[in-house]
Amino acid sequence: MLTIFLGFSASVVYGFADFFGGLATRKINAMMVTLVSGLSGLAFLLLISPWLGLKLESESIFWGIMAGLFAAVAVTALYASLAIGPIAILSPLGAIVSALVPMGFGLFFKGESFTTAGTLALIGIVVAVGLVGFVPGSDVRLPSLKGLAFGLIAGTSIGGILICIAQAPADSGLTPIVFLRGSSAVVMAIIIGIGFLIGRGAKSPEATSRGWQAAIWAGVLDATANTLFLTAMRFGELTIVAVLTALYPLGTIILARLILKEKVAKVQLAGVLLALSCSALLASGI
């Protein structure tokens, strides 16, 4: 029950982070938003580390750095896929793949297994991920091979992040996600630096204080979600936590409704109800 609560909470907070990240990218270059949010998230984790622990062991550091490299690839591929479009197809595709990759790893490499009801619940949540992530609109078309490739790379890389975090020792505290954010920030800083050197710097002509604040909040919320996911993993199985975490579009939908007054599409509402029903079935332990 606690694993499901933490996994579901992680997905919602990841969605909150994406919402603020999206607001920030309206005024600030996407790469710069990623760097700022990465640094703010790192600062937040270091701030709370005295209470949650920071055990500097080689294994934890290694998996954290690997997760950070996957994160850099994931962000780059995600932005590229959404820029190519259609978002209505590629957004839920990335979310579904991000669930299937760690789900497969847990089933085939960690020997995780479930009852028939549990398996059906997991399948139902994967379907719900696609429904919740679907963005209705006029730009609903088959994606190009390039867009499809970037979407698959993004989803696979996000799944890689979750797998790497899950491999860290249970007594490592926040070490894996601290080094995740640190290594990812370094990679993004290098990319931005190279961009400036070749004359393609991360220009943000309309940057405002609200844009920077949104980027900072995105980092803090993303780091919070990382912490929730890490904690959930230490109480349960990768397959369950990863599938629940893939419901992150739900958090974005909630804030878009509350703050921007955007309407929730019927297909997304159906996905939310399906996700809640299947999560309850998982929690029942049947």
C-alpha positions as CSV (number, residue, x, y, z in Angstrom):
1,M,0.0,0.0,0.0
2,L,2.8,2.5,0.9
3,T,4.7,1.6,-2.3
4,I,1.6,2.4,-4.4
5,F,1.0,5.7,-2.5
6,L,4.6,6.8,-2.9
7,G,4.7,5.8,-6.6
8,F,1.5,7.5,-7.4
9,S,2.6,10.6,-5.4
10,A,5.9,10.6,-7.4
11,S,4.0,10.6,-10.7
12,V,1.8,13.6,-9.7
13,V,4.8,15.6,-8.4
14,Y,6.7,14.8,-11.6
15,G,3.8,16.2,-13.5
16,F,3.8,19.3,-11.4
17,A,7.5,19.7,-12.2
18,D,6.7,19.3,-16.0
19,F,4.0,22.0,-15.7
20,F,6.4,24.6,-14.2
21,G,9.1,23.5,-16.7
22,G,6.7,24.1,-19.5
23,L,5.8,27.6,-18.2
24,A,9.5,28.4,-17.9
25,T,10.2,27.4,-21.5
26,R,7.7,29.9,-22.7
27,K,10.1,32.7,-21.7
28,I,13.5,30.9,-21.4
29,N,15.5,28.6,-23.7
30,A,14.6,25.0,-23.0
31,M,18.3,24.0,-22.4
32,M,18.7,26.8,-20.0
33,V,15.6,25.8,-18.1
34,T,16.9,22.3,-17.8
35,L,20.2,23.6,-16.4
36,V,18.6,26.0,-13.9
37,S,16.1,23.4,-12.8
38,G,18.8,20.8,-12.4
39,L,20.9,23.1,-10.2
40,S,17.9,24.2,-8.1
41,G,16.9,20.5,-7.6
42,L,20.5,19.7,-6.6
43,A,20.6,22.5,-4.1
44,F,17.3,21.3,-2.6
45,L,18.5,17.7,-2.3
46,L,21.7,18.9,-0.6
47,L,19.6,21.0,1.8
48,I,17.5,18.0,2.9
49,S,20.4,15.4,2.8
50,P,21.3,15.8,6.6
51,W,17.9,14.3,7.4
52,L,17.6,11.7,4.6
53,G,21.3,10.7,4.3
54,L,24.1,11.0,1.7
55,K,26.3,7.9,1.8
56,L,29.2,8.5,-0.7
57,E,29.9,5.0,-1.9
58,S,31.2,4.1,-5.4
59,E,28.2,1.9,-6.3
60,S,25.6,4.6,-5.5
61,I,27.7,7.3,-7.2
62,F,28.1,5.2,-10.3
63,W,24.4,4.5,-10.7
64,G,23.6,8.2,-10.0
65,I,26.0,9.3,-12.7
66,M,24.6,6.8,-15.2
67,A,21.0,8.0,-14.4
68,G,22.2,11.6,-15.0
69,L,23.6,10.6,-18.4
70,F,20.3,9.0,-19.3
71,A,18.5,12.2,-18.1
72,A,20.5,14.4,-20.4
73,V,19.6,12.1,-23.4
74,A,16.0,11.9,-22.3
75,V,15.5,15.7,-22.1
76,T,17.2,16.3,-25.5
77,A,15.1,13.6,-27.2
78,L,11.9,14.6,-25.5
79,Y,12.1,18.2,-26.6
80,A,13.1,17.1,-30.1
81,S,10.2,14.7,-30.4
82,L,7.6,17.3,-29.1
83,A,9.0,19.9,-31.5
84,I,8.6,17.5,-34.5
85,G,5.1,16.4,-33.3
86,P,2.4,15.4,-33.2
87,I,2.4,15.9,-29.5
88,A,-0.9,14.0,-29.2
89,I,0.9,10.8,-30.3
90,L,4.5,11.2,-29.1
91,S,3.7,12.5,-25.6
92,P,1.8,9.4,-24.5
93,L,4.2,7.2,-26.5
94,G,7.2,8.4,-24.5
95,A,5.2,7.9,-21.2
96,I,4.2,4.3,-22.1
97,V,7.7,3.3,-23.2
98,S,9.1,4.8,-20.0
99,A,6.9,2.4,-18.1
100,L,7.5,-0.7,-20.3
101,V,11.3,-0.5,-20.2
102,P,11.7,-0.8,-16.3
103,M,8.6,-3.1,-16.2
104,G,10.4,-5.5,-18.6
105,F,13.6,-5.2,-16.6
106,G,11.9,-6.0,-13.4
107,L,10.0,-9.0,-14.8
108,F,12.9,-10.5,-16.8
109,F,16.0,-9.6,-14.9
110,K,14.8,-9.2,-11.3
111,G,12.3,-12.0,-11.3
112,E,9.4,-9.9,-10.2
113,S,6.0,-11.6,-10.5
114,F,2.4,-10.8,-9.9
115,T,-1.0,-12.5,-9.5
116,T,-3.4,-12.5,-12.5
117,A,-5.3,-9.5,-11.0
118,G,-2.0,-7.7,-10.3
119,T,-0.9,-8.2,-13.9
120,L,-4.2,-7.0,-15.3
121,A,-4.0,-3.9,-13.0
122,L,-0.5,-3.1,-14.4
123,I,-1.7,-3.5,-18.0
124,G,-4.6,-1.2,-17.2
125,I,-2.3,1.4,-15.8
126,V,-0.1,1.3,-18.9
127,V,-3.3,1.9,-21.0
128,A,-4.2,4.7,-18.6
129,V,-0.8,6.3,-19.2
130,G,-1.6,6.5,-22.9
131,L,-5.0,8.0,-22.3
132,V,-3.9,10.6,-19.7
133,G,-0.9,11.6,-21.9
134,F,-3.0,12.0,-25.0
135,V,-3.4,15.6,-26.1
136,P,-6.5,16.2,-28.2
137,G,-6.3,18.8,-31.0
138,S,-6.2,19.4,-34.7
139,D,-2.6,18.1,-35.1
140,V,-3.5,14.4,-34.8
141,R,-1.5,12.6,-37.5
142,L,0.9,9.7,-37.8
143,P,4.4,10.7,-36.6
144,S,7.3,10.7,-39.0
145,L,10.1,8.1,-38.5
146,K,12.3,10.9,-37.0
147,G,9.7,12.0,-34.5
148,L,8.9,8.4,-33.6
149,A,12.6,7.6,-33.1
150,F,13.1,10.6,-30.8
151,G,9.9,9.6,-28.9
152,L,11.2,6.1,-28.4
153,I,14.6,7.3,-27.3
154,A,13.1,9.7,-24.8
155,G,10.8,7.0,-23.3
156,T,13.6,4.5,-23.2
157,S,16.0,6.9,-21.6
158,I,13.4,7.9,-18.9
159,G,13.0,4.2,-18.2
160,G,16.8,3.9,-18.0
161,I,16.8,6.7,-15.3
162,L,14.4,4.7,-13.2
163,I,16.3,1.4,-13.6
164,C,19.6,3.1,-12.6
165,I,18.1,4.7,-9.5
166,A,16.6,1.4,-8.5
167,Q,20.0,-0.3,-8.7
168,A,21.5,1.9,-6.0
169,P,22.0,0.2,-2.5
170,A,19.0,0.6,-0.2
171,D,21.1,2.4,2.5
172,S,22.6,5.0,0.1
173,G,20.3,7.8,1.1
174,L,19.9,10.5,-1.5
175,T,23.3,9.8,-3.1
176,P,22.0,8.3,-6.4
177,I,19.7,11.2,-7.2
178,V,22.2,13.9,-6.0
179,F,24.7,12.6,-8.5
180,L,21.9,12.1,-11.1
181,R,21.1,15.9,-10.9
182,G,24.8,16.9,-10.6
183,S,26.0,14.9,-13.7
184,S,23.0,15.9,-15.7
185,A,23.6,19.6,-14.9
186,V,27.3,19.2,-16.0
187,V,26.3,17.7,-19.3
188,M,23.7,20.4,-20.0
189,A,26.2,23.1,-19.0
190,I,28.7,21.7,-21.5
191,I,26.1,21.6,-24.3
192,I,25.1,25.2,-23.6
193,G,28.7,26.3,-23.4
194,I,29.4,24.6,-26.8
195,G,26.3,26.4,-28.2
196,F,27.7,29.8,-27.2
197,L,31.1,29.0,-28.7
198,I,29.7,28.1,-32.1
199,G,27.2,31.0,-32.0
200,R,24.1,29.1,-31.1
201,G,23.8,30.1,-27.5
202,A,20.7,29.6,-25.3
203,K,19.1,33.0,-26.0
204,S,16.2,34.1,-23.9
205,P,15.2,37.5,-25.1
206,E,11.9,37.6,-23.2
207,A,13.2,36.0,-20.0
208,T,11.3,37.3,-16.9
209,S,11.7,36.8,-13.2
210,R,8.6,34.6,-13.3
211,G,10.2,32.5,-15.9
212,W,13.3,31.9,-13.8
213,Q,11.1,31.3,-10.7
214,A,9.1,28.6,-12.7
215,A,12.4,27.0,-13.7
216,I,13.6,26.9,-10.1
217,W,10.2,25.4,-8.9
218,A,10.4,22.8,-11.7
219,G,13.8,21.7,-10.3
220,V,12.6,21.6,-6.7
221,L,9.5,19.6,-7.6
222,D,11.4,17.2,-9.8
223,A,13.9,16.6,-7.0
224,T,11.0,15.9,-4.7
225,A,9.6,13.4,-7.1
226,N,13.0,11.8,-7.4
227,T,13.0,11.4,-3.7
228,L,9.5,9.9,-3.6
229,F,10.4,7.4,-6.3
230,L,13.6,6.4,-4.6
231,T,11.7,5.9,-1.3
232,A,9.0,3.9,-3.1
233,M,11.6,1.6,-4.6
234,R,13.0,0.8,-1.2
235,F,9.5,-0.4,-0.1
236,G,8.4,-2.2,-3.2
237,E,9.1,-3.6,-6.7
238,L,10.5,-1.7,-9.7
239,T,7.7,-2.8,-12.0
240,I,4.9,-1.4,-9.8
241,V,6.7,1.9,-9.0
242,A,7.8,2.5,-12.6
243,V,4.3,1.9,-14.1
244,L,2.7,4.3,-11.5
245,T,5.4,6.9,-12.1
246,A,4.6,6.9,-15.8
247,L,1.3,8.6,-14.9
248,Y,3.2,11.9,-14.6
249,P,1.0,13.7,-17.2
250,L,-1.7,13.5,-14.5
251,G,0.1,16.1,-12.4
252,T,0.5,18.4,-15.4
253,I,-3.3,18.1,-16.2
254,I,-4.2,19.0,-12.6
255,L,-2.2,22.2,-12.5
256,A,-3.2,23.2,-16.0
257,R,-6.8,22.9,-14.9
258,L,-6.3,24.7,-11.6
259,I,-4.0,27.5,-12.7
260,L,-4.5,27.9,-16.5
261,K,-8.2,26.9,-16.4
262,E,-7.6,24.4,-19.2
263,K,-10.3,21.9,-19.9
264,V,-9.7,18.2,-19.2
265,A,-10.5,16.1,-22.3
266,K,-12.9,13.2,-21.8
267,V,-10.2,10.7,-22.9
268,Q,-7.9,12.1,-20.3
269,L,-10.6,11.9,-17.6
270,A,-11.2,8.3,-18.6
271,G,-7.5,7.6,-18.2
272,V,-7.5,9.1,-14.7
273,L,-10.4,7.0,-13.6
274,L,-8.8,3.9,-15.1
275,A,-5.5,4.7,-13.3
276,L,-7.2,5.1,-10.0
277,S,-9.3,1.9,-10.4
278,C,-6.2,-0.1,-11.3
279,S,-4.1,1.4,-8.5
280,A,-6.8,0.4,-6.0
281,L,-6.8,-3.1,-7.4
282,L,-3.0,-3.2,-7.0
283,A,-3.3,-1.9,-3.4
284,S,-5.8,-4.6,-2.5
285,G,-3.2,-7.2,-3.0
286,I,-5.6,-9.6,-4.7
